[in-house]
Amino acid sequence: MSIHLHLRAVAESEIRDDHTWLAAFMSEAWDNHPDEYAAGIADSINKVWGTVNDLYAAADVLDTDADKPWTLPIYGGRPVPHSADADPSNPPLMFLEPPGVSQAADFLATVSFDQLWNVAEAKIIGPGWDEAQARQEFLDYHRDLQGFYGRAASAGHAVVKAVWA
């Protein structure tokens, strides 16, 4: 079974703060994910987004920034509650407003992947994993998220997040 964290940048004025509407929007975006990914307005992480968050949590050891911007790229944003008439099978959704997107972009642009990896590597690498391959995989996620959040912040966009199974 495949499960993904799907991130979609969008102008805040183009969306509704309604779970049913956002679920339909994100479903259509998921159907168009290859094109949206190529356009730089979408990203996704297959299965290991919690571990990518663990990588960013290493920033807590490296920096004592009270705002904790490392929490924003993966789990940042506010949950969008289901309405009473929402389909309970709709995905969990989060909404990160443009100021949070900018904070996430700034964090990703300035944090040292090597420093994060040095702190988090032991927690990230599972039994039987090839260290070099794992490092490259997480570096690729990091670079994808850097580009995605950087473009979203430059455009003044919000980010909607959905978990698809």
N, C-alpha and C positions, 0 to 999 in steps of 0.2 A: 504494500500500500504506500502511496506517495502522499506526503503532506507538505504543504508549502506556506510560508509567510509571504504574502503578496503585498507589495507596496506600490501605490499609484499616486503620482504628483498631479495636482489639479488646482486650478484657481478656486479659491475659497468661495467666490461669488457664483460658481457654476454648480455647487452641490447643495443638497438639502441635509439638514441635521435630523435625519429620519432613518432609522435602521432599515426599514423595508426598501426605501428608495436607494440608500447607499449599497445595500446588498445586491440590488439589481444592477446598479452602476458598476460595482466591482465584479459581478459575474460577467457582464459584457466586456469589461476591461480584461478579465482573465481569458475570455475567449479570443481576445485580440492581443494577448500578451507578447507573442513574438514580434509583432509590428510595433507595439508600444515600447517594448524593451529596446528595439533597434532605434526608436525615436528618442530614447533617453528619458521617457516619462514613467517608466515602470521598472521594477526590480523584483526579484523573488529569491528566497533561500529555501532549499529543499531540506527538510527534516532537522537540520542542525542550527536553526536560528537561536535556540537557547544557548548553545555552545558559543556561537558568535557573540551573544550577549555576555557570556563568561569572559571572553577575550576582552571586551570593552570594560567589564567590571574591574579588570586589573588596573585601570586608570585610578581607581579609588586608592590603591596602594601608592601609585606614582604621584598623585596630586590630591590636595585637600580642598579642592574647589567645592564650596558649600552647595552650589547649584547642581552638582553631579550631572554634567551634560552627557556623560557616558551612558546614562539610562535612556537617552532619547532615540538613537538609531533603531533599536529593535522594539522595545516595549513602551517607548515614549508616546504620549498622547492620552487622550481620555477615552474610556470605553463609550461606545454608542449603544445605549440601552435598547433592547427589543421593545417595540410597542406591544400593546395588549393583543393586537391582531396579527403580529408578525409570525411568519412561519418559523417554528422553533428549530428547524434544520438549517436556517440561515447561519452563515459563519459569524464568529466573533469579529467585531469591527472596532478599530481605534481610529481616532482622528487627531492628528498633530497639526496645530495651527501654524501659520507662517513664522511667528517668532521662534517657536520650538524647532521648526525645520532649519532656520538659520543657526540656532544654537547647535543642532546636530551637525550641520555642515561645518561650522567652525571647529567643533571638536574633532571631527574626522579629518579635517585638513591640517590640524596642528599636532595631533597625537602621533607618537612614534609607534609604528607597528612593531618594530623590533623590541622596543621596551615592553609593550604589552605582551608580546609573545614570550619574552624572557620570564615575565611574572606568571603568565597563565598556562604556559606550555604543559606543565605536569598535570594540570586539571583537564586540559583539552584532549591530550593524546590518550586514546583508549588502548586497551590491550590489542596487540596485533597490528596496530597502525604503523605505517611507515612515517617516520618523523619528517623527512623532507617533503613527502607528498602531502601530509597534513598541514605543514607550514604553508606550502604553496596554495592549498585549497583555501585556507583562511586568509591569506594575503589577497587572493582573488576576490573573496567576499568583501574584504575591506576596501579594495580598490573600486569594486562595483558600487558599494555604498557611498564611498567618497564622491564618485562622479554623479550618482543619482541625487544625493542630497545637495551637492554643490549646484547642480543645474536647477533643482527645485527651489533652492534658496535664492539663486540669481533671478529667477522668474517671479519670486514672491509667492510661490505656491504653498498650499497645504499638502499634507500627505495622509492618505487613507490607507489603513492596513487591514488585511483580512487573512484569516487562516483557512485554507482549503484542504479538505481531505479527499 
